[in-house]
């Protein structure tokens, strides 16, 4: 089966957005007079609660239970996350989250050779648009064949997000490759029949990427090869379109044989 489209997850895959969001929370804490500082280890625990929008409540209950009722009465459990989100969007617009290595190159190469591009995210659409606009301008946003975000979903299920992306692309899953940074995203895409490349982010390095054809540190550059974490990559040390086509071809060939 010929590779016809590449689907990119957004947060953690296009850019290391989680670290920017962590910085935004720390700034919001300072603004309201709290001396809390989320380092990466703490933020990894916060993210593990897997309750989008409830990170501060989880952290407060876990680390500062004596303050929970006061923060709730003052409305800070709602106001701080809102302020952190405003700061976060401002940081994104200022370019605080550049695209990860190889992302822009692979996207541009795909478009130049007629391979369609799509974004698949359970987060807000604005965040993905800011990331791409900062790097490419309006041209890349207009070139996308499909884009799915929180506004298109009910809940935060990666399976639902990838399924909606497939519907909008109107292509069989076997003709599509996906790039994702999380175990949940990889498993969701693989369960629908996509060929998946995992490129863990700072906060997903410990994940087990069941269903991934290849796990690499990033998409790499010719002068800065990726590190191979699991699987057998084609030669070259960077995820070129030719390399992705080779991996996709092997995956779909094996799928046909297995069938």
N, C-alpha and C positions, 0 to 999 in steps of 0.2 A: 504494500500500500504506500503510495506516494505521500510525503509530508506536505500538507496543505496549509497548516496553521500552527502557530505557537501561542500558547496561553501563558501569561505571566501572572502569578500572584503579585500582590502589591507590598504590603507591610513586611519588611524583612527580606523580601526578594528583590524588589526594585532598589530599595535603599534600607539602611539601618535605622528605620523610623522609631523603633522602640527606645533607643538610647536618647533620641531627641525628645520623645514624650517623657522620659524619666527626667531629663533636664527641665522640662516645662513644669512638672510637678514640684521639683525642688525650688524653682523660682516662685511658684505660687505659695509654697509653704513660707518662704522668706517674706513675701509681701504681707501675709496675715500675721506674722510674728511667731510662727512656729519654728523651732530649731531642728526640725526633722530633715534628714538628708537620706534620700534613697540612693545607695550605691548599687552596682550591678547585681550583687548577690541578693540584696533586699528586693530589688525590682523583679528579679527572676522569681522570687517567692510570691510576690504580688501578682505577677502575670499567671502563675500556676493556679490561681484560684479559679481561672476560666469563667469568670462572671463579668463580662464586659460592662463597664459603667459602675461596677461596685468595688473597684480596686481600693479606693480610699477607705470604704467601710470595712473591707476585709483586713487591710493593714492596721487600722485603728483597733479593731476588735482583737487582732493577733498581738500587736506590740504595745498598744496604749489603751487597754480596756477601761482604765480609770477615767479617760477623757471622752469616751464614746458618747455618753449621754449629753455632756456639755456641747460637743461639736454638733450633735444632732439638733439640740434645742436652738443653737445659734444659726442653724442652716448651713454650717460650713461643709458638711458632708456632701452637699449639693453645690455650694458656691465654689469651693476649691477646685473640684474637677472641671467646672465650667470655665473658670479662670485659666486653669492649666491647659484646657483645650484651645482657648484663644491664644495663649502664648505659643503653644505647639504649632498652630497654623501660621503664626507670624514667623516662627523659626523656619518652617518649611519654605515659606515664601522668600525668606532671606537666603535660602540655599544651604541651610544647616544639615541637610540630608542628601548629599550627592548620590547619584546612581552608583550601585555597586559595580565592581570591575567586570567589564565585558558586556554589561546589559545594553548600553547604548550601541555598542558595536554590533551585537547580534541582532538587535531590532532593526538597525539601518540595513544590515546585510539581507535580512529576511525580506524587507520591503523592496529592496532593489532587485530581488529575484522572484518576486511575485508570491511569496509566502505570506499569508495573512497573519495579522497580530490581534490579540485580544487580551484584555485585563480581566482578572477574576478576583474579587475581593469581598470580604464581609464587612469592610470598613466603609466610611463615607466616601462618596465619589470625589468630593473636593480635594481630598488628600492625594489621591492618585493623579488627578489632573494637575495639581501644583507640581508634583514631582516631574512629570513629563514636560510640562510647560517650561519649567526652569531650565531643562536640558535642551529641548528641541524647539520650543515655541509652539504655536498653534498647529503647525504642520503635522506633528505626530498624533495629536489628539484627533485630528480630522482623518488620519490614515487608519485608525483602529477599525477593525471590522466588527468588533463587539466589545462592550465594556459592562461588567456587572459589578454592582456595589451594594451596600447596605440598603439603599433606597429601593432596590429591586427585590429584596428578600424579606421573608418573614422569619426572624431569628438570625442566628449566626452559624448555620450549618455549612461547612465547606462543600459537602455533597450537593446541597441545594444550589450553592453558588456555581459550582462546576457544571451541574446539570443545566442551569439557566444559560450559562455561557455556551454550552453545546447547542442548545436550542437556537440561540441568536446567531451562531455561526452557520447553522444548518449543514454541518458536516458530520460524517461518521467519526466516532471517537478514535477509531483506528488510524485516521489520517491526521491526528493532532498530537503534538508534544506539549508538555506542560513543564514549567519551571516553578518550583515552590520551595520554601525554606522550612516548613513545619511538618512534623509527622502527621498531623491531622489533615493538612492540605494534600500531602503526598498520597496518603491512604485514600482520600476522597477521590482524587483524580484517577488513581490506579484502579479503584473499584468500578469506575465508569468506562474503563478501557483505554485511557490515555497512556502514552509513553511518558514517564515522568523522570525528570532530572531534579535531584534534591541539591540545593545549595544552602546549607544551614547558615543562619544568621548568628549574631552574638548570643542570642537567648535561646537558640534551638540546637546548639552544638551537641547536647547530650541526648537529643531525640533519637529514636530508632526508626529509620525510614523504610518501613515495610512497604513494598510495592515499587520502590525506586529502581530504575535501571542503572543509575549511577549516582553516587554521592560525592560531590566535590566542594572544595572550600568556597569557590565562586566561579564565575564563567571564564575568568582568566583573560590574559592578553598574551600575544606572542612573546613579548619581552618580560612578562610576569606570569608564568604558568600557574594554573590552579594546582592545589594539593588534592590528590585522590584519597578520599576517605573510605570508599567502598565501591567495588565494581571494576570493570575493565574498560577504560576510556579508549577511544581511537587516538592515534598519535597526534602530537601537535601542542598539547598542553594548554589549549584554550578552546572554548566551545564555539567554533565556527559553525556556519550553517551546514557545511559539508560534514563536519563531525556529528552534528545533531541528526542529519539525514542518515548517516551510517548507523547511529544508535537506534533511531526510529525504525530503520529497515530491518535491523536484527530483531528488534522487539516484535514487529508485526509479522516477520517471517516465522519466528518461534511460535507466535499465537496461531498462525495458520496451521503449522505443523501439529501443534497440540490439539487443535480442533479436529 
